[in-house]
Amino acid sequence: MKTSTDDLTVLQSRVVAAVERAGSLLLSRFKASARPADIQSISTAIAANDAAVIHPLREALLAALPGSRWVENEEGEGVLPAGDWWIVDPVEGNINHIHGRAGWGVTATLIRNGAALLTVATVPLAEETYSAIEGNGAYLNGRALVASAKRHLNAAIVGTCQARPGEDAATYARMASSVEGLLANALLVRMSVPSTLELLDVASGKIDGFWQFSQVRSGLASGALLVKEAGGCVSDSRGEKWTLESKDFVAAAPGVHAAMVDCLSQTEHLLVEQSA
């Protein structure tokens, strides 16, 4: 199914409205004083946020594009069947929201036949809404986004994060090795969650690169499209094309992307040698 640019623009406006309504609902639930005391209260608060937002958001998005389908598992990974699918995180950065911190929002991305076609991400505390249509640029509150112009890794601010708690030991080892390698080569390395908000900063040129091992579709799909449409580069850690099937992820300003990939490749080789 092909959709004209005009049709996608109309669809995008409906997605923006739905995502911003969800963001407003989350904002009304936000308490800067929130401090959950244990893992049970954390789990309960996360589930309550999801439950409050997900039904109206799902209804709005499915109505906006008849025949589209909804990805049930927001922490899922891997390829999707053919057709139109909504990859949505109703509370991206939920862990921050329930701890009274900034760094949370709502994202919705339309995947058509395995590729991101349209995305919207809103950050209510900052009053920011990001949007992109494939081939039509990336925007923040209507203003075009441009990735960083830096050309040297030693001047770059880069970031990474966990895809989710409870990754396996091999993934943790890769993360540790890669952080050490980037600390020695980049200007500054930071770690924060969620990944989508880090990617919004890459698309905006506020930071210069981001990488992540393992993946959760809802954490990468929106930001990946925004970075690409802002002129950045997106790949796996070997510099190959990133897809929903990829096992790792790199997004960076075009001037530092190759150097990041090279640095990550070197840390991978070193890790293999150490484990041999």
N, C-alpha and C positions, 0 to 999 in steps of 0.2 A: 504494500500500500504506500503510495506516494502522497505527500502532503505539500501544498504550496507554501512559500514563505509567508504569504498573507494569512493562510490558515494557521500556520505555526505561531505567528504573532498574536492572533486572536486566542489560540490555546494558551500561549504563554501568559497573557493577561489574566486568564481564568486561574492558572496555576499560581500566579503571584497572589491573587486574591485569596485563594484557599490556604496557601502557606502562611501568608500574613495573618489571616484569622487564627490559624493554629498558634502562631507566635504570640498573638495578643492574649490568647487563652493561657498560654504558658506564663506570660508576663504577669497575669493576674494571680497565678499560683506561686510566683516567685517570692521567697522570703530571704532577705539578705542575712537574717539571723539564724537560718536553718543550720543545724549541726547534728546530723544523725549519729547515734552513739555506738552502733554495732552493725554487723553485716545484715542482720535481719531487718533492722529499720532502714538500712540503705536499700535493700531489695524491695521492701514494701513501698518506699517513696518513689523509686524508679518505676515500679509497676503502676502506681497510681497516676503518675504523669502520663505514661503511655496510654493508659485506659481513657484518660480525660480527652486526649487529642486524637487518637487514631481513628475512631469511628467517623466523626464529621469530616476529617481530612480524606479518608478513604472514599466516602460517598461523593465528595466534591470532585476528586480527581477522576474517578471512574465515570462520573456524569460528564465531565469536561471532554472526555475522549471515549465515546461509545465503542465497545468492543475491546477496550484495553483491559489488562489484568493487573493484579496486585501481587507483589512478592510478599508472601506471608512472613518469611523469616528475615527480619531486618539485619541479623548477624550472619546471614548466609553468604556463601562465596561460590564461585564457579559460573559456568555459562548458563544462560537462560534459553528456554525454547524459543522458536521463531515467533514473531508477532510483537505487539506493543505491551510493555511491562512498566509499571511504576515501581522504581526502587525508592523507598521513602524511609527516612529516619524521623519519626515524629518528635523526638527530643534528642537531637544530636548534641552530645555533651551533657547528657542527663546527670551524670555524676557531679558535674559542676553545678548544675541547677539546684540539686537537692542539698548541696553544701553551701548555698548562698553565695556562690562565686559567679563571676562572668565566664564567658566561654561556652555558650550553649545556643542552640537555635533549632530550626526546622529545615529539612531539605527534601526535595522531591525531584526525581530525575526520570525522564521518559527514555526507556531503552527500546529501540526498535531493531529487531533481528540482530541482537547482540551488541549494538553500538549506541552510545548515548546521543540522543538527538536534541534534547532540551532539558534545561535544569533551572531550578530556582532554589536559593538558600536565603533564609532570613535570620538576622541576629537582632532580636528585639531590643535588648538593652542598649545597643549602639544605634538603633533605628536605621539599620542597613539591610537592604535587599539586593542580592546578587542574582544575575540572570544571564543565561546564554542559550543561543540556538546554534546548532552546528553550522559552521560556515558564515555566521553572522556577527561574530564578536562577542565579547563579554562585557557586562555592565554592572555598575554599582549605583543604585538609585538613579539610573538613567545615564550615568557618566561612563564613558568607555574606559575599560581597564587595560593597562599595559604592563607586562612583566618587567622585572628589573633589567637595567642595561648593563649590569656588571659583567666583566669579562674574565675575571680571575678569581679562582676559588679562595685565595688567601685574603680576599676582601669580602667574602660572602658570609651571610648569616644563613645557616641551614638548620633544619629541625627534623625530628623523627618522633614516633610514638608507638605504643603498643596498639595492635589491632583490637585487642580485647584482653582481659585478664586470663590467666591460665594457659598461656601458650606452652608448647613443649620445650624441653631443655635445649634442643638444637636451635630453635628459633631465638631463644634468649642468648645463646652463644653467638649467633650471627649478629644480633643487635649490639651486644657488648663489643665485639670486635669492630663493627662498623663505626660505632661512636668513637672508639679510640682512634681509628683511622681518620675520621673527619675532624676530631679535635686537633690532630697534628697538621691538618691541611687547610681547614677553613678558618675564617676569622672568629666565628662564634658558633657553637652548637647548642641547641636548646631541645628540650623534650617536653611535650605538652599533649594533652588530649582536649578535644577530639581531633582526628586527622583532618576532617573537612575544614575546620577553622584555620588550621595551619595552611591548607591549600588555598583558602581565600586570601591569605596573606601573600602567598606566592603569586597568585593571579594579580594582586594589587601592587606588586613590586615592593611590599614592605619587608619581605624576606626573599632569599634568593634560591632556596631549594628545600626539598622535603623528600625523605625516603622512608619506606616502611617494609618490613618483612611480614609474610603472611598477608592476609587481606580480609576485609569485610566489605562486601560490595557497596553497602550504603555509606560507608565512610570515605570511599574513594571516587565513586562514579561522578558525583556532583562536582567536586573540586577538580577532577581530571579534565572535565569538559571546560570548566571555567579557565583553568590554566592554559589549555591549548588555544582557546579562543582569545586569550589575552596575549598570545604570541609566545608562550612558554613551550617547553618540550616535556613530553610525558613518555616514559618507557618502563621496561623492567630494569632490574639492576645490571643487566648485561648490555643495555642499550637497545634491546629489541622492542618491537611494538608492544605496548601494554594493552591487554584485553582483560575481560572478566575472568579469563582462565589463568592469567599470570599468577605466579606465586609470590612476587614481590613488586615493588613500585618505586619509581623515581620521578619527581616533577621538579623542574628547575628553569630558571632563566636561560635563554638559549646560549648565552655567553659562558655559562658555568656548567651546563648539563654534562658535556663530555668529560670534564674534569671530575665531576661527582661520580659518574659511572666508572671511570678509571680508578678512582680511589676505592670505591666499593668492591671492584673486581680484585684489587690488590689485597684488600682485607679478607676476601673470600679465599684467595689462594693461600694466604698466611694461615688462616684457620684450618684449611685442609692439611697443610704441612704439619701443623702442631698436633693434629688429631691422628696423624698417620703413625 
